[in-house]
Amino acid sequence: MLTAVLAWLTSSVGKVVAKWGALGAAIGLAYWRIRESGRAAERADRAKDTLAAAAERERTHDDVSRMPDDRVRDELRQWVRRDG
């Protein structure tokens, strides 16, 4: 079986098929590496955005907790709709 495969790969058709197969494998590997690199960069961007949002949320919470209660009520009234 192995000798038949080696004999086929040494033929002119086998050489062409092996050459194109190696080229296709190299292109596929390069595509996969680029795709995974892009996915990793997107995950890093998402993690950075999540950390920034958490920091902003914490800063807002600290600011609100330092405000007097009546000022917090006044601030919240600006966000409430008065329809009727």
SEVEXFI-146466 format. One record per atom (N, C-alpha, C): residue in three letters; z, y, x. Coordinates in steps of 0.05 Angstrom, whole numbers, plus 5000, padded with zeros to 4 digits. Layout:
residues N
ALAZYX
...
This chain:
residues 84
MET500049765017
MET500050005000
MET500050255018
LEU501850265037
LEU501950505055
LEU499450535071
THR498250315079
THR495750335095
THR493450435077
ALA493550365052
ALA491450465034
ALA491650765030
VAL494150865028
VAL494651155025
VAL493751295050
LEU494551195073
LEU493751315099
LEU490751305102
ALA489451095095
ALA486551075097
ALA485251285079
TRP486351315055
TRP485151515036
TRP485551795047
LEU487951855059
LEU488552125069
LEU486752195094
THR485951985108
THR484252035131
THR481252065124
SER480551995099
SER477852035091
SER477252325086
SER474752405084
SER474052685081
SER475152805054
VAL475052645033
VAL476152735007
VAL479152755009
GLY480452565021
GLY483352565024
GLY484352805040
LYS482852875061
LYS483553115077
LYS483453365061
VAL481353395045
VAL481053635028
VAL483253645007
VAL483853414995
VAL485953404974
VAL488653474987
ALA489153355011
ALA491753405025
ALA491953705033
LYS489753815042
LYS489754095050
LYS490354285026
TRP488954235004
TRP489454394980
TRP492154344968
GLY493054104970
GLY495754034960
GLY497954184976
ALA497654185002
ALA499554335019
ALA499454635014
LEU497054735010
LEU496755025004
LEU498055084977
GLY497554914957
GLY498854954930
GLY501854934932
ALA502854754947
ALA505754724950
ALA506954974964
ALA505555074984
ALA506555314998
ALA506555554979
ILE504455584963
ILE504355804944
ILE506555774923
GLY506855534913
GLY508955484894
GLY511755544905
LEU512255464929
LEU514855524942
LEU515255824946
ALA513155964954
ALA513456254957
ALA513956394931
TYR512556304910
TYR513056414883
TYR515856364874
TRP516856124878
TRP519556054870
TRP521656224884
ARG521256264910
ARG523156424926
ARG523156714917
ILE520756824912
ILE520657104902
ILE521957134875
ARG521456934857
ARG522556944830
ARG525656924832
GLU526756754848
GLU529656724850
GLU530856974863
SER529457094881
SER530357344893
SER530557564873
GLY528557584856
GLY528557784834
GLY530857734814
ARG531257484808
ARG533457414789
ARG536157484801
ALA536557434827
ALA539057504840
ALA539457814841
ALA537257954845
ALA537558254845
ALA538258354817
GLU537058234797
GLU537758314769
GLU540658254762
ARG541658024771
ARG544457954766
ARG546258154781
ALA545558234805
ALA547158424820
ALA547158694806
ASP544858784795
ASP544759034781
ASP546459024756
ARG546358804742
ARG547958774717
ARG550958774724
ALA551658644745
ALA554458644753
ALA555458924761
LYS553659074775
LYS554359344782
LYS554759524757
ASP552959484738
ASP553159644713
ASP555759564698
THR556459314698
THR558859224684
THR561359344698
LEU561359344724
LEU563659464738
LEU563859764733
ALA561559904732
ALA561560184727
ALA562560244699
ALA561760084680
ALA562660114652
ALA565660064650
ALA566659864664
ALA569559804664
ALA571160034676
ALA570160154698
ALA571460384710
ALA571560624691
GLU569260674678
GLU569160894659
GLU571060854635
ARG571060604625
ARG572860544603
ARG575860584611
GLU576460504636
GLU579260534645
GLU579960824649
ARG578060984659
ARG578561274662
ARG578961404635
THR577261334616
THR577561454589
THR580161374576
HIS580961124580
HIS583561034569
HIS585861184582
ASP585761234608
ASP587861384621
ASP587861674611
ASP585561794608
ASP585362074598
ASP586662094570
VAL585961904553
VAL586961914525
VAL589961864525
SER590961684541
SER593761624541
SER595461854551
ARG594262034567
ARG595662274576
ARG595662494556
MET593962484536
MET593762704516
MET596062684496
PRO596862914486
PRO598862904464
PRO597562794439
ASP599162684421
ASP598162544397
ASP596562734379
ASP597462974376
ASP595963154357
ASP593263234369
ARG593063254395
ARG590463314407
ARG588563074404
VAL589662834407
VAL587962594402
VAL586962584374
ARG588662654354
ARG587762664326
ARG585562864323
ASP585963104335
ASP583863314333
ASP581163214345
GLU581363084367
GLU578862974380
GLU577562774362
LEU579162594350
LEU577962384333
LEU576862494307
ARG577962714297
ARG576862834273
ARG574062934276
GLN573362994301
GLN570563084306
GLN568562854302
TRP569562614304
TRP567762384302
TRP567662264274
VAL569262364256
VAL569362254229
VAL567562414211
ARG565962274195
ARG564162414177
ARG565662484151
ARG565162714141
ARG566462804116
ARG564262824095
ASP563862614080
ASP561662614060
ASP562562724033
GLY564962704027
GLY565662804000
GLY568462813994
